[in-house]
Structure formats: structure tokens, C-alpha cells
Amino acid sequence: MAKDGNCSLEFFPPKTLAGRLKLLEETLPALIELNASYCSVTYGAGGSTRDTTVDTVLALSEQGYDVAPHLSFGTEDGALIEQLITRYQTNGINKLVALRGDLPEGVNTGHDLRHASELVSFIRGLTGDHFEIAVAAYPEIHPEAPGYDRDILFLKEKLDAGANRAVTQYFYNVESYFYFVDRCLAAGITQPIHPGIMPITNFANVQRFSAACGAEIPRWIERRMGDFSNDPDGAYRFGIEVVSQLCATLIESGAPPIHFYTMNQSAPVCTIARNCGLTGSDGSDARDKALHPSAA
């Protein structure tokens, strides 16, 4: 993967060996044309996928991919997290995504380390500048946040603790991202805020995810999807069209490289990337095509 790629990619750790082989031998090779700078691997609520996350991260690293494991305190104490960070460092991993993380329902942490800013400080105190650290941002504001400005201050605390960049929750209202970035700049945040984008391939799943995480689905998209209730192929094409235009707008506006929530699928992301000019061996060329399509 390129150091300065066109985008970044996120995967969840497969539960089976067959799933991991599919990720390594089919999905990732199909995504090579995107020239991604790195890929991240998620970490289940409360560390519930810790072992599969580690196995997937190390397998990707052995294949030569630049990997950023997700990490949260979850239900684990600092000693266990320290062991995991040290293991990543020893195996040549130099990126992490530090998250507060969600806990399984009804589970208590057993410790006081919960906030992502504390985790960033913990990583920096343990490893210095070894890791590039990304943290989460919420253009439409975290559902548990006490207010818009407070949530931006929480993001600033994470970045001030030593994070290098932020990656947003997915969104479909591009104005929410632009407004959020403007307010972050006004709050003194200078680190890049990468837009997180999830392809719409199964609208029922997107509705369920969005209800849980607070991401807004614009009314016009929901109404248009209603016209495709008996036409799954039409719904798929419309979802690809919507997200392609969203990505094109972000690129044209000079946003930092997009972070794709792939759901371990290559075809939707590749199609969207081609539609908005985000393919090729050089990131600047891809961006030039998006900014000046008549010249392509």
C-alpha cells in the first residue's frame, strides 16, 4: 500500500479461516487499484474480537499491507492493553486507531480508563512517537454527547493528547461534514479530519446501523429507496450513485483522503472509486481527474 494513497480502507476481522482467506486472497487484491495508504481492522465491543483482530492484523502485515488495528480499553485493564500494544510494536505495526469503544450490554469495565483521550495518552506514554494514531470524529455528533460544541471539545482533547488525525463516522449529508470541519477549525483543531464513507448496498442494514450510531439518512434518500422496494438491483445502483456523488463532492472540495467502511466487500468500493476518479497509481492524478473531469 502507498504511503500517500488515495484513501484508506476498513475491514472487520473474519470469524473463520475461510473468511480470512477470502479477505487476503480475493477482497484485498481486488482493491489494489484504489492505491490505499493503509487498512484498519476493527475491534469488537469490549474487546470481544481481540484474538481475531490480532490474527487478522498480523496476517495482513505479513502480506505486506500497512495496517492500523483498532484498539479500546473495553473491559480490559491497562496491563493487557500494554501487552497488545507492545506486540503490535514488536511486529512492525506503526499505526493504531484509538477508540473509547462500546461495551457489551450489562458489562462494567472494572477500571476507570474509558475515554479515547486517555488511551491516546497511554499509548504515547508507553511508546512515544512510534505509532501514528487516529481517533474517531462525529460530524452529526455522538449520540451520547451533551452538545455540539462539547463533542468538538472532546475531539480536541483526543488530538491534544497526541493523536495525528481523526476519521469520521459515516455520513450521507455532506454539509454536516463541511460545517463540522469549519467548527473544528474555529476550535483550534488543525489535524486532518478524514471523511468516513460507507457504501449503501443493503439499505435495511444501513438504516439499522444508523439508528444505533446516530448517523442521519437524509429523507430524500429514504423516500427514493422506497421506490425500489421490489427492485433490489435498482436500489443497489441508486445507493452506488448517491455515495459516488458524495465522494466526488468531497474530493472536489479538497477533503483529506476518504476512509471507506468496506464491510469486507470490494465491488461497491471499487465502483464508487472509479465513478469519482479515485483510482490510478498516483493520488494527485486521481484528484486532478476529480477536480477537472473535462481534462480526463
Number of C-alpha atoms within 10 A of each C-alpha: 16 17 10 15 21 27 23 25 25 22 20 20 24 19 13 10 11 10 13 19 14 14 22 16 11 13 17 19 11 16 18 15 16 26 21 26 20 21 22 25 24 22 25 21 18 22 22 14 17 19 13 21 25 20 15 26 26 20 16 20 16 12 10 10 19 21 26 27 25 26 25 26 27 27 21 15 14 14 9 11 19 15 11 15 20 16 14 20 15 10 13 15 22 17 21 23 25 26 23 21 20 16 19 15 8 5 10 11 15 10 12 9 19 18 18 26 24 19 23 27 17 18 24 18 11 13 13 11 12 14 20 16 24 25 23 20 25 26 27 21 22 18 14 9 13 10 12 15 15 12 20 24 16 16 22 21 18 28 23 15 18 21 26 17 20 24 21 20 23 24 24 21 15 16 12 16 24 16 13 21 21 12 16 20 13 10 13 10 20 14 15 15 25 23 27 26 23 19 25 22 19 12 17 10 11 16 15 10 12 15 13 10 16 17 22 15 15 11 9 9 14 12 10 13 18 12 11 14 10 9 11 14 11 14 21 18 13 18 21 20 17 15 23 23 15 18 26 19 16 21 22 15 12 10 17 15 25 23 25 22 20 20 15 18 18 17 13 20 26 18 17 23 24 15 18 25 25 31 26 18 16 15 21 14 16 22 22 16 18 23 19 12 11 7 8 11
